[in-house]
Amino acid sequence: MPGDYTPRQGQFLAFIYYYTKLNDQPPAESDMQRYFKVTAPAVHQMVVTLEKKGFIERVPGQARSIRLLLSRDELPDLA
């Protein structure tokens, strides 16, 4: 599965990994919006895409419910 994501998707996955590790909770979509300086709809679409591709799990409607399904060694470095 590593490499089955685009470079941009890889950056979102790496952000989710490091944010969760540093904050003991997954990021909210607003956290990703601030970090990547993109719109809320762009972040939401990325989250939906990552979920459809099987890289993350989440509970729709529940805040901070993103769970990464890849190990650290399957992720790129966060740029």
DSSP file (Angstrom, degrees, kcal/mol; ACC not computed):
  #  RESIDUE AA STRUCTURE BP1 BP2  ACC     N-H-->O    O-->H-N    N-H-->O    O-->H-N    TCO  KAPPA ALPHA  PHI   PSI    X-CA   Y-CA   Z-CA
    1    1 A M    >         0   0    0      0, 0.0     3,-2.2     0, 0.0     4,-0.1   0.000 360.0 360.0 360.0 -29.2    0.0    0.0    0.0
    2    2 A P  T 3   +     0   0    0      0, 0.0    73,-0.1     0, 0.0    72,-0.0  -0.320 360.0  24.5 -58.4 139.5    2.9    2.5    0.5
    3    3 A G  T 3  S+     0   0    0     71,-0.4    72,-0.0     3,-0.1     7,-0.0   0.373  88.5 109.1  88.1  -6.0    3.2    4.8   -2.5
    4    4 A D    <   +     0   0    0     -3,-2.2     2,-0.3     2,-0.1    -1,-0.0   0.425  68.8  74.9 -80.9   2.7   -0.5    4.2   -3.5
    5    5 A Y  S    S-     0   0    0     -4,-0.1    45,-0.0     1,-0.1     0, 0.0  -0.794  88.2-109.0-112.7 157.1   -1.2    7.8   -2.5
    6    6 A T     >  -     0   0    0     -2,-0.3     4,-2.6     1,-0.1     5,-0.2  -0.331  37.2-103.7 -74.2 164.1   -0.3   11.0   -4.2
    7    7 A P  H  > S+     0   0    0      0, 0.0     4,-1.7     0, 0.0     5,-0.1   0.897 124.3  49.8 -56.0 -39.7    2.5   13.3   -2.8
    8    8 A R  H  > S+     0   0    0      2,-0.2     4,-1.8     1,-0.2     5,-0.2   0.919 110.3  48.7 -66.6 -43.2   -0.2   15.6   -1.5
    9    9 A Q  H  > S+     0   0    0      1,-0.2     4,-2.5     2,-0.2    -1,-0.2   0.897 108.3  56.1 -61.8 -39.2   -2.2   12.8    0.1
   10   10 A G  H  X S+     0   0    0     -4,-2.6     4,-2.6     1,-0.2    -1,-0.2   0.873 104.6  52.2 -60.4 -37.8    1.1   11.6    1.7
   11   11 A Q  H  X S+     0   0    0     -4,-1.7     4,-2.4     2,-0.2    -1,-0.2   0.899 109.6  48.5 -66.9 -39.8    1.5   15.0    3.3
   12   12 A F  H  X S+     0   0    0     -4,-1.8     4,-2.5     2,-0.2    -2,-0.2   0.919 112.3  49.3 -64.2 -42.2   -1.9   14.8    4.8
   13   13 A L  H  X S+     0   0    0     -4,-2.5     4,-2.2     2,-0.2    -2,-0.2   0.915 111.6  48.4 -63.2 -43.1   -1.3   11.3    6.1
   14   14 A A  H  X S+     0   0    0     -4,-2.6     4,-2.8     2,-0.2     5,-0.3   0.898 110.7  51.9 -63.9 -40.3    2.0   12.4    7.6
   15   15 A F  H  X S+     0   0    0     -4,-2.4     4,-3.0     1,-0.2     5,-0.3   0.929 108.8  50.0 -61.4 -45.0    0.4   15.4    9.2
   16   16 A I  H  X S+     0   0    0     -4,-2.5     4,-2.1     2,-0.2    -2,-0.2   0.922 112.3  48.9 -59.0 -43.9   -2.3   13.1   10.8
   17   17 A Y  H  X S+     0   0    0     -4,-2.2     4,-2.2     2,-0.2    -2,-0.2   0.963 116.8  39.1 -60.4 -54.3    0.4   10.8   12.1
   18   18 A Y  H  X S+     0   0    0     -4,-2.8     4,-2.6     2,-0.2     5,-0.2   0.883 114.4  52.9 -69.4 -38.4    2.5   13.5   13.7
   19   19 A Y  H  X S+     0   0    0     -4,-3.0     4,-2.4    -5,-0.3     6,-0.4   0.938 112.1  46.1 -60.6 -45.7   -0.4   15.6   15.0
   20   20 A T  H  X S+     0   0    0     -4,-2.1     4,-1.4    -5,-0.3     5,-0.4   0.905 113.2  49.6 -63.6 -42.0   -1.8   12.6   16.7
   21   21 A K  H  < S+     0   0    0     -4,-2.2    -1,-0.2    -5,-0.2    -2,-0.2   0.905 117.2  40.0 -63.9 -42.6    1.6   11.6   18.1
   22   22 A L  H  < S+     0   0    0     -4,-2.6    -2,-0.2     1,-0.2    -1,-0.2   0.809 126.3  32.7 -77.9 -30.6    2.3   15.1   19.5
   23   23 A N  H  < S-     0   0    0     -4,-2.4    -2,-0.2     2,-0.3    -1,-0.2   0.405  95.5-126.8-110.7   1.1   -1.2   15.9   20.8
   24   24 A D  S  < S+     0   0    0     -4,-1.4    -4,-0.1    -5,-0.2    -3,-0.1   0.745  87.1  69.9  56.3  24.9   -2.5   12.5   21.9
   25   25 A Q  S    S-     0   0    0     -6,-0.4    -2,-0.3    -5,-0.4    -1,-0.1  -0.947  90.8 -97.8-161.6 150.0   -5.6   13.0   19.7
   26   26 A P        -     0   0    0      0, 0.0     2,-0.1     0, 0.0   -10,-0.1  -0.256  48.2 -96.9 -67.0 158.6   -6.2   13.1   16.0
   27   27 A P        -     0   0    0      0, 0.0    39,-0.3     0, 0.0     2,-0.2  -0.413  29.8-125.8 -73.7 152.0   -6.4   16.5   14.2
   28   28 A A    >>  -     0   0    0     36,-0.1     4,-1.6    -2,-0.1     3,-0.7  -0.563  30.7-108.1 -83.5 160.5   -9.7   18.2   13.5
   29   29 A E  H 3> S+     0   0    0      1,-0.2     4,-2.2    -2,-0.2     5,-0.1   0.854 122.0  59.2 -58.8 -32.9  -10.3   19.2    9.9
   30   30 A S  H 3> S+     0   0    0      1,-0.2     4,-2.2     2,-0.2    -1,-0.2   0.839 100.6  55.3 -66.4 -31.9   -9.8   22.8   11.0
   31   31 A D  H <> S+     0   0    0     -3,-0.7     4,-2.3     2,-0.2    -1,-0.2   0.916 110.3  45.2 -64.2 -42.6   -6.3   21.9   12.2
   32   32 A M  H  X S+     0   0    0     -4,-1.6     4,-2.7     2,-0.2     5,-0.3   0.877 109.7  55.9 -67.9 -37.2   -5.4   20.5    8.7
   33   33 A Q  H  X>S+     0   0    0     -4,-2.2     5,-1.3     1,-0.2     4,-1.1   0.924 111.0  43.9 -60.7 -44.9   -7.0   23.6    7.1
   34   34 A R  H  <5S+     0   0    0     -4,-2.2    -2,-0.2     2,-0.2    -1,-0.2   0.922 115.4  47.8 -66.6 -44.3   -4.7   25.9    9.1
   35   35 A Y  H  <5S+     0   0    0     -4,-2.3    -2,-0.2     1,-0.2    -1,-0.2   0.933 121.3  34.0 -64.6 -46.8   -1.6   23.8    8.5
   36   36 A F  H  <5S-     0   0    0     -4,-2.7    -1,-0.2    -5,-0.2    -2,-0.2   0.528 101.1-131.0 -88.9  -6.2   -2.0   23.4    4.8
   37   37 A K  T  <5 +     0   0    0     -4,-1.1     2,-0.3    -5,-0.3    -3,-0.2   0.939  62.3 128.6  54.6  52.0   -3.6   26.8    4.2
   38   38 A V      < -     0   0    0     -5,-1.3    -1,-0.2    -6,-0.2    -2,-0.1  -0.774  62.6 -84.2-127.1 172.9   -6.5   25.4    2.2
   39   39 A T     >  -     0   0    0     -2,-0.3     4,-1.9     1,-0.1     5,-0.2  -0.339  35.7-113.2 -77.7 160.5  -10.3   25.8    2.4
   40   40 A A  H  > S+     0   0    0      1,-0.2     4,-2.6     2,-0.2     5,-0.2   0.907 117.7  52.3 -59.4 -44.0  -12.5   23.7    4.6
   41   41 A P  H  > S+     0   0    0      0, 0.0     4,-2.5     0, 0.0    -1,-0.2   0.875 107.0  53.9 -62.0 -34.5  -14.1   21.9    1.6
   42   42 A A  H  > S+     0   0    0      2,-0.2     4,-1.9     1,-0.2    -2,-0.2   0.910 110.9  45.6 -65.1 -41.5  -10.7   21.0    0.3
   43   43 A V  H  X S+     0   0    0     -4,-1.9     4,-2.6     2,-0.2     5,-0.2   0.935 112.4  50.6 -66.1 -45.5   -9.7   19.4    3.6
   44   44 A H  H  X S+     0   0    0     -4,-2.6     4,-2.5     1,-0.2    -2,-0.2   0.916 109.8  50.1 -60.6 -42.5  -13.0   17.6    3.8
   45   45 A Q  H  X S+     0   0    0     -4,-2.5     4,-2.5     1,-0.2    -1,-0.2   0.893 110.1  50.9 -63.1 -38.5  -12.7   16.2    0.3
   46   46 A M  H  X S+     0   0    0     -4,-1.9     4,-2.9     2,-0.2     5,-0.2   0.920 109.9  49.7 -64.0 -43.4   -9.1   15.0    1.1
   47   47 A V  H  X S+     0   0    0     -4,-2.6     4,-2.1     2,-0.2    -2,-0.2   0.924 111.9  48.2 -61.6 -44.6  -10.4   13.2    4.3
   48   48 A V  H  X S+     0   0    0     -4,-2.5     4,-2.5     2,-0.2    -1,-0.2   0.916 113.0  48.6 -61.6 -43.5  -13.2   11.6    2.3
   49   49 A T  H  X S+     0   0    0     -4,-2.5     4,-2.1     2,-0.2    -2,-0.2   0.922 110.6  49.7 -63.6 -45.4  -10.7   10.5   -0.4
   50   50 A L  H  <>S+     0   0    0     -4,-2.9     5,-2.4     1,-0.2     6,-1.0   0.866 112.4  49.0 -62.9 -35.5   -8.2    9.1    2.1
   51   51 A E  H ><5S+     0   0    0     -4,-2.1     3,-1.3    -5,-0.2    -2,-0.2   0.928 109.8  50.3 -69.0 -44.8  -11.0    7.2    3.8
   52   52 A K  H 3<5S+     0   0    0     -4,-2.5    -2,-0.2     1,-0.3    -1,-0.2   0.847 109.1  52.6 -61.9 -34.1  -12.3    5.8    0.5
   53   53 A K  T 3<5S-     0   0    0     -4,-2.1    -1,-0.3    -5,-0.2    -2,-0.2   0.530 117.2-115.2 -80.3  -5.7   -8.7    4.6   -0.4
   54   54 A G  T < 5S+     0   0    0     -3,-1.3    -3,-0.2    -4,-0.3    -2,-0.1   0.686  83.4 117.8  83.3  18.4   -8.5    2.8    2.9
   55   55 A F  S   <S+     0   0    0     -5,-2.4    14,-3.0    -6,-0.2    15,-0.4   0.741  79.1  18.8 -88.0 -25.2   -5.7    5.0    4.4
   56   56 A I  E     -A   68   0A   0     -6,-1.0     2,-0.3    12,-0.2    12,-0.2  -0.923  62.4-147.1-138.1 162.9   -7.8    6.2    7.4
   57   57 A E  E     +A   67   0A   0     10,-2.4    10,-3.2    -2,-0.3     2,-0.3  -0.940  24.4 167.8-123.2 152.3  -11.0    5.4    9.3
   58   58 A R        -     0   0    0     -2,-0.3     8,-0.2     8,-0.2    -2,-0.0  -0.981  37.9-119.6-155.9 164.9  -13.3    7.9   10.8
   59   59 A V    >   -     0   0    0      3,-0.3     3,-2.4    -2,-0.3     6,-0.2  -0.929  39.2-126.7-108.0 106.2  -16.7    8.3   12.4
   60   60 A P  T 3  S+     0   0    0      0, 0.0     3,-0.1     0, 0.0    -2,-0.0  -0.246  93.4  16.4 -55.3 134.4  -18.7   10.8   10.3
   61   61 A G  T 3  S+     0   0    0      1,-0.2     2,-0.6     0, 0.0    -3,-0.0   0.318 101.4 108.3  85.8  -8.9  -20.1   13.6   12.4
   62   62 A Q  S X  S-     0   0    0     -3,-2.4     3,-0.8     3,-0.0    -3,-0.3  -0.903  71.3-123.3-105.6 123.7  -17.7   12.8   15.3
   63   63 A A  T 3  S+     0   0    0     -2,-0.6   -35,-0.1     1,-0.2    -4,-0.0  -0.301  86.1   3.9 -64.6 143.7  -15.0   15.3   15.9
   64   64 A R  T 3  S+     0   0    0      1,-0.1    -1,-0.2   -37,-0.1   -36,-0.1   0.854  84.9 132.9  52.6  45.1  -11.4   14.1   16.0
   65   65 A S    <   +     0   0    0     -3,-0.8     2,-0.2    -6,-0.2    -1,-0.1   0.294  24.3 128.6-107.2   9.5  -12.2   10.6   15.0
   66   66 A I        -     0   0    0    -39,-0.3     2,-0.5    -8,-0.2    -8,-0.2  -0.475  35.9-171.4 -69.8 131.7   -9.7   10.1   12.3
   67   67 A R  E     -A   57   0A   0    -10,-3.2   -10,-2.4    -2,-0.2     2,-0.2  -0.988  19.3-132.3-127.0 122.6   -7.6    6.9   12.7
   68   68 A L  E     -A   56   0A   0     -2,-0.5   -12,-0.2   -12,-0.2   -13,-0.1  -0.523  13.0-166.3 -73.6 134.6   -4.6    6.3   10.5
   69   69 A L        +     0   0    0    -14,-3.0     2,-0.3    -2,-0.2   -13,-0.2   0.274  63.9  80.6-105.7   9.0   -4.4    2.8    9.0
   70   70 A L  S    S-     0   0    0    -15,-0.4     2,-0.1   -57,-0.1    -2,-0.1  -0.842  77.5-121.3-112.5 151.8   -0.8    3.0    7.9
   71   71 A S    >   -     0   0    0     -2,-0.3     3,-1.8     1,-0.1     4,-0.2  -0.467  32.5-103.9 -84.9 165.0    2.3    2.5    9.9
   72   72 A R  G >  S+     0   0    0      1,-0.3     3,-1.8     2,-0.2    -1,-0.1   0.871 120.0  58.7 -56.4 -39.7    5.0    5.2   10.2
   73   73 A D  G 3  S+     0   0    0      1,-0.3    -1,-0.3   -71,-0.0    -3,-0.0   0.602 100.6  57.3 -71.3  -8.4    7.3    3.4    7.8
   74   74 A E  G <  S+     0   0    0     -3,-1.8   -71,-0.4     2,-0.1    -1,-0.3   0.412  97.3  82.2 -95.2   0.4    4.6    3.5    5.1
   75   75 A L  S <  S-     0   0    0     -3,-1.8     2,-0.1    -4,-0.2   -64,-0.1  -0.739  76.6-122.8-107.9 151.9    4.4    7.3    5.3
   76   76 A P        -     0   0    0      0, 0.0     2,-0.2     0, 0.0    -2,-0.1  -0.371  42.1 -88.9 -78.5 169.1    6.6   10.1    3.8
   77   77 A D        -     0   0    0     -2,-0.1     2,-0.5     1,-0.1   -63,-0.1  -0.512  46.6-106.1 -72.2 148.7    8.3   12.7    5.9
   78   78 A L              0   0    0     -2,-0.2    -1,-0.1   -64,-0.2   -67,-0.1  -0.673 360.0 360.0 -79.6 124.5    6.3   15.8    6.6
   79   79 A A              0   0    0     -2,-0.5    -1,-0.1    -3,-0.0   -68,-0.0   0.453 360.0 360.0 -87.0 360.0    7.6   18.6    4.5
